[in-house]
Each structure stands twice: as structure tokens, then as C-alpha cells.
Amino acid sequence: MRETTVEFYSEGTRVAGILRTPEGDGPYAGIVQGPGWLGLKDAKLYLPYHEALTAAGFAVLIFDYRGFGDSDGDRGTLSPAMQLQDLVNAVTFLQTLDDIDDTRIGVFGSGGTGGGNAVLLSAHDDRIRCAVSQVPVADGTDWLKRMRREYEWYEYLDRLDQDRRRRVTTGEGELIHPREDIMVPTPERRQTSVKSDVDGKIPTEIPLSAAYAVMAYKPIDVAHRARNLMVIAVEDDATTPTDHAVALYEAAPEPKQLILQRQTTHYAAYGQHGDVVIPRIVDWFTTHLGPRSVESHTASGITTIKEQP
């Protein structure tokens, strides 16, 4: 696997990425990936996936969203809508590269909004031929609510309302840690070291009002437009609810596939079941990003030639 540091611009802001390609010559089918919730491009967690994908002949572009990691942008901004813009622009960047087949592009996303973003990109961008969404969030409001006990949820909504009033009367709002006051870490998250290589590099102060953008996050609303979608879930997932993944799968059109991992947990599954799940991911991309076939049909003296996806 070859690795190249790249950069492109998203809505005028410089975005830093890593392009991982096979050892052989292109052109390659391309896969774009935005990191998961509060993730970064250089997380070691993603390497086994990229090694398998490049070994199968795919190029993978992973990048830091604006405001994160090595990308420019406001460190206090956490906006799924901006992340979708970054993903769309990353697809365009892939299409500018000589060794990428710009007709064969897919998306991979893992972890909360990472998985949800794969669904959003597939639904919004016709250039995406297939998508893999791993342990996704389908509805941001439901996600934040289910992290809290009932009374805590209503206290949280009141806190958001008071902050909104403060911002319009004073120009200042509450600053919070995104991992503590938007997403609430599970005991497993506090104990795991699976993301320890990037945990210390994420923004530690963002406006509490960023919760509104997460609450407006609804991949489920557009899942019916996602094409060739594979969804990967963990049974009884305490971090990204299993029924979110199932709902996305059920809403998507055929062809689609759901992989349900049992007897594991959200973070343990990456290593525990990777030897089974990763080859399934590679097979999905191989099936749906393969070369287009050409069909010829003649009727009434007229020959029609068209590409088959």
C-alpha cells in the first residue's frame, strides 16, 4: 500500500487528507471516507480496512473535516452539514486525479456520524455507486436523548434554551467538551484505548449550541435514496443504537445488505470481528464498483447501447 499526503479545498478552506493506493498501476476505483464521530484521518483504527481495500485494488481517500486535525477551519465548529459538504468536495477531488476511475467511486463511513455520513453522501451525490455504513447514527435527536435518563434529557433541553437566550443577549454562549456534553461516553468508551492515538488531538471546546446541528442530523430521512448500501451493526449497541442501523437498512432500496455482529460491543467489534467483517466490506465494494458492462440491444433496425451499473 502506498500512502500520499494530499490536500484539497472545501468551500474555500484547505482540507488535509491521506490517499492510500495499491502498489500496481491505476486507474483504480476510489473510496472516500470521512472519519467517525470526533475522529481523524490518521487513526490507526482505519488501517486494517484500508490495507484490505488497497490490496483488492481500490484507492482510499480519508481526510480531516474542516476544523479538525491537519485541516484548516474553525476549531470550534462541529457541523454534520459541513462534513457532508467536505465529503462531496472530496469526491470531486478524487475525480481530478489521473489514476482514479472517476466513474467508479464509493463511500465508507464508520462510527456514529461517520456511518451516517456515508448514507447521506450516497443519497445526495449521484456519483457514489455504493456505500458501506458501519455502526451509524440515523437520527441525531434520538441519539442524544437515549444517552440520557429522561429527566436529564429535559434538563439538557432547558440548558440549550438558556444558552440560546444568553447568546442573543450577550453575544457569548457556553463552551463544552464535545465528548462530554454532546455525546455522553459509555463506560466502555471511557475504558477503551481503541482511539487513544487521536483522542488528544480533537477540539476540546466547542459551543454548546453545536448540539442543535447534531439534533438536526437525520440520515434516516434520505436513506431511501442510498444506493447499494451495506450496513454493519452491533447487537445491543450502547453507543450507536442497533435499531438506527436496522432502520437505515430497511429504508434503503435493493440491493442492500445488513451485517449484525453478536456477542461483542461497539468498540470491541472492530478487532474481535474484523477478520470476518472486513472481507465482507471488500466483497461489497468489489461487486458494486467493478467495471461497467455494456449492453447492446437491436429492435426495429435501431441499436441501443448503454452501460449497466
ZAMARGU-4260 file (C-alpha; in steps of 0.2 Angstrom, whole numbers, plus 5000, padded with zeros to 4 digits):
<rodrens>
0) 5000/5000/5000 | 5006/5017/4995 | 5002/5032/5005 | 5002/5050/4999 | 4998/5066/5009
5) 4986/5077/4999 | 4976/5092/5001 | 4961/5100/4993 | 4949/5114/4996 | 4931/5113/5003
10) 4921/5129/5001 | 4937/5139/5001 | 4945/5130/5016 | 4961/5119/5014 | 4957/5101/5019
15) 4971/5089/5023 | 4970/5070/5018 | 4979/5054/5015 | 4977/5045/4999 | 4981/5026/5000
20) 4983/5017/4984 | 4988/4999/4978 | 5005/4995/4973 | 5000/4992/4955 | 4996/5004/4941
25) 4979/5013/4940 | 4966/5018/4936 | 4958/5012/4952 | 4941/5013/4959 | 4940/5026/4973
30) 4933/5025/4990 | 4931/5041/5000 | 4930/5041/5019 | 4926/5055/5032 | 4931/5049/5050
35) 4918/5044/5063 | 4912/5055/5077 | 4926/5066/5083 | 4938/5055/5073 | 4954/5060/5062
40) 4961/5054/5046 | 4977/5046/5054 | 4968/5035/5067 | 4976/5018/5067 | 4958/5010/5069
45) 4955/5013/5050 | 4972/5005/5044 | 4966/4986/5043 | 4951/4992/5032 | 4962/5002/5020
50) 4975/4989/5019 | 4962/4976/5014 | 4954/4988/5001 | 4970/4993/4993 | 4976/4975/4992
55) 4960/4972/4982 | 4964/4986/4970 | 4955/5001/4977 | 4961/5018/4981 | 4955/5026/4998
60) 4955/5044/5002 | 4952/5049/5020 | 4953/5067/5026 | 4951/5078/5042 | 4935/5088/5041
65) 4936/5107/5042 | 4941/5112/5059 | 4949/5095/5064 | 4966/5088/5063 | 4978/5095/5050
70) 4964/5104/5040 | 4961/5122/5042 | 4945/5130/5048 | 4937/5135/5065 | 4941/5123/5079
75) 4925/5127/5087 | 4914/5121/5074 | 4905/5104/5074 | 4893/5103/5059 | 4887/5087/5051
80) 4881/5098/5037 | 4898/5105/5034 | 4905/5087/5034 | 4893/5082/5020 | 4900/5097/5010
85) 4918/5091/5014 | 4913/5073/5008 | 4905/5080/4992 | 4921/5090/4988 | 4932/5075/4992
90) 4923/5065/4978 | 4927/5079/4966 | 4945/5079/4971 | 4946/5061/4968 | 4939/5064/4951
95) 4953/5076/4947 | 4966/5063/4950 | 4973/5054/4934 | 4975/5037/4942 | 4957/5036/4948
100) 4942/5030/4938 | 4930/5044/4941 | 4915/5033/4936 | 4919/5021/4950 | 4918/5029/4967
105) 4911/5023/4983 | 4910/5029/5001 | 4915/5021/5018 | 4910/5028/5035 | 4912/5020/5052
110) 4907/5026/5069 | 4891/5037/5073 | 4891/5051/5061 | 4904/5043/5051 | 4892/5029/5047
115) 4878/5041/5045 | 4888/5052/5033 | 4891/5038/5021 | 4872/5036/5020 | 4870/5055/5017
120) 4883/5056/5004 | 4876/5041/4994 | 4859/5049/4995 | 4864/5066/4990 | 4878/5063/4977
125) 4874/5053/4961 | 4892/5050/4958 | 4893/5037/4973 | 4889/5020/4966 | 4889/5011/4983
130) 4891/5014/5002 | 4896/5005/5017 | 4890/5012/5034 | 4897/5004/5050 | 4888/5007/5067
135) 4879/5023/5061 | 4868/5036/5068 | 4851/5038/5059 | 4843/5051/5070 | 4853/5064/5080
140) 4839/5069/5091 | 4835/5051/5096 | 4854/5048/5098 | 4857/5062/5110 | 4841/5058/5120
145) 4845/5040/5123 | 4862/5044/5130 | 4852/5052/5145 | 4840/5047/5158 | 4823/5055/5155
150) 4825/5069/5167 | 4842/5073/5161 | 4836/5075/5143 | 4823/5088/5149 | 4837/5097/5159
155) 4848/5096/5144 | 4835/5104/5133 | 4832/5118/5146 | 4851/5121/5146 | 4851/5123/5127
160) 4837/5135/5128 | 4845/5145/5142 | 4861/5146/5131 | 4852/5151/5116 | 4844/5166/5126
165) 4861/5170/5133 | 4869/5171/5116 | 4857/5183/5109 | 4858/5195/5124 | 4876/5194/5127
170) 4884/5188/5111 | 4893/5173/5121 | 4887/5156/5124 | 4893/5141/5134 | 4908/5131/5129
175) 4909/5112/5132 | 4919/5097/5128 | 4910/5088/5113 | 4913/5071/5120 | 4906/5075/5137
180) 4892/5087/5134 | 4885/5082/5117 | 4889/5063/5116 | 4889/5055/5133 | 4903/5042/5134
185) 4898/5025/5139 | 4909/5016/5152 | 4916/5006/5138 | 4921/5022/5129 | 4930/5028/5145
190) 4940/5012/5146 | 4944/5008/5128 | 4961/5013/5120 | 4955/5010/5103 | 4955/5028/5099
195) 4969/5033/5110 | 4980/5039/5096 | 4969/5053/5091 | 4959/5057/5107 | 4971/5070/5112
200) 4970/5079/5095 | 4952/5084/5094 | 4944/5101/5099 | 4941/5101/5117 | 4930/5117/5117
205) 4915/5120/5106 | 4899/5129/5108 | 4885/5120/5117 | 4874/5126/5103 | 4883/5113/5091
210) 4870/5101/5099 | 4857/5109/5088 | 4866/5104/5072 | 4868/5086/5079 | 4849/5085/5083
215) 4845/5090/5066 | 4856/5076/5059 | 4844/5064/5050 | 4851/5051/5038 | 4836/5041/5040
220) 4826/5054/5031 | 4836/5051/5015 | 4841/5033/5017 | 4828/5028/5004 | 4839/5036/4991
225) 4855/5027/4996 | 4862/5016/4983 | 4869/4998/4985 | 4870/5001/5004 | 4879/4989/5016
230) 4875/4992/5035 | 4885/4985/5049 | 4878/4985/5066 | 4882/4978/5083 | 4868/4969/5093
235) 4863/4979/5109 | 4875/4993/5105 | 4875/5005/5119 | 4884/5019/5109 | 4875/5019/5092
240) 4858/5011/5094 | 4856/4995/5084 | 4839/5000/5078 | 4847/5015/5070 | 4857/5004/5059
245) 4842/4992/5056 | 4831/5007/5051 | 4843/5013/5038 | 4845/4996/5031 | 4826/4994/5030
250) 4823/5011/5022 | 4836/5008/5008 | 4832/5001/4991 | 4838/4984/4985 | 4852/4979/4983
255) 4857/4981/5001 | 4865/4970/5015 | 4864/4970/5034 | 4878/4963/5045 | 4874/4961/5063
260) 4888/4957/5075 | 4883/4947/5091 | 4892/4944/5107 | 4903/4959/5106 | 4902/4978/5109
265) 4903/4994/5100 | 4922/4996/5102 | 4927/4978/5104 | 4919/4973/5087 | 4932/4982/5077
270) 4946/4970/5082 | 4935/4955/5088 | 4926/4953/5071 | 4937/4962/5059 | 4943/4946/5051
275) 4925/4942/5046 | 4918/4960/5043 | 4932/4967/5033 | 4932/4954/5019 | 4913/4957/5018
280) 4916/4975/5015 | 4929/4972/5002 | 4917/4960/4993 | 4903/4973/4993 | 4914/4986/4985
285) 4921/4974/4973 | 4903/4969/4967 | 4897/4986/4966 | 4912/4996/4960 | 4918/4984/4947
290) 4920/4989/4928 | 4903/4994/4920 | 4897/4982/4907 | 4890/4987/4890 | 4873/4981/4884
295) 4868/4981/4866 | 4850/4979/4860 | 4843/4980/4842 | 4825/4982/4838 | 4816/4989/4823
300) 4833/4992/4815 | 4839/5003/4829 | 4853/4998/4840 | 4854/5005/4858 | 4870/5004/4868
305) 4870/5008/4886 | 4881/5005/4902 | 4875/4993/4915 | 4879/4998/4933
</rodrens>
